[in-house]
Amino acid sequence: MLRLAAMALEITRLLLGVVIAVFHRPLATTIMRHERALDVYFRSRGVYLPAPLSDSTAQTLYFTIGIFICLIEAGRIWFSSGY
C-alpha cells in the first residue's frame, strides 16, 4: 500500500490531469497565441519553422494529454492499492 505522502502525490497528479482536461480550450488558446508570436518573431529574423498547430488541433491535443494523465494515474493508484 502507498504511504500517505505518496498517495497525496498520486492524487495531485490525477487532479492535474483533470484540470488539463477541463481547461483544455483556454490552455490551448493561450499557448498557441504565444507560439504564434514566437513564430512571427523567428520568421522576421529569417528562421522558418514549421507552422503552428491550429486551435482545434491544439485543443484536442491538450484534452488527450489530460485524459491520458488521468488514466495513467488512476491505474497507478488502483494497482498500488492492492485491488
ChimeraX attribute file (.defattr): number of C-alpha atoms within 10 A of each C-alpha:
attribute: neighborCount
match mode: 1-to-1
recipient: residues
	/A:1	10
	/A:2	12
	/A:3	7
	/A:4	9
	/A:5	9
	/A:6	12
	/A:7	16
	/A:8	12
	/A:9	12
	/A:10	17
	/A:11	16
	/A:12	13
	/A:13	17
	/A:14	22
	/A:15	16
	/A:16	16
	/A:17	23
	/A:18	20
	/A:19	15
	/A:20	21
	/A:21	23
	/A:22	15
	/A:23	14
	/A:24	20
	/A:25	17
	/A:26	12
	/A:27	16
	/A:28	23
	/A:29	16
	/A:30	11
	/A:31	13
	/A:32	18
	/A:33	13
	/A:34	12
	/A:35	15
	/A:36	14
	/A:37	12
	/A:38	14
	/A:39	17
	/A:40	15
	/A:41	12
	/A:42	13
	/A:43	12
	/A:44	10
	/A:45	8
	/A:46	9
	/A:47	10
	/A:48	11
	/A:49	11
	/A:50	6
	/A:51	9
	/A:52	14
	/A:53	14
	/A:54	11
	/A:55	16
	/A:56	12
	/A:57	12
	/A:58	19
	/A:59	21
	/A:60	15
	/A:61	15
	/A:62	21
	/A:63	23
	/A:64	16
	/A:65	17
	/A:66	22
	/A:67	18
	/A:68	16
	/A:69	20
	/A:70	22
	/A:71	15
	/A:72	14
	/A:73	21
	/A:74	16
	/A:75	12
	/A:76	14
	/A:77	19
	/A:78	11
	/A:79	11
	/A:80	12
	/A:81	11
	/A:82	8
	/A:83	6
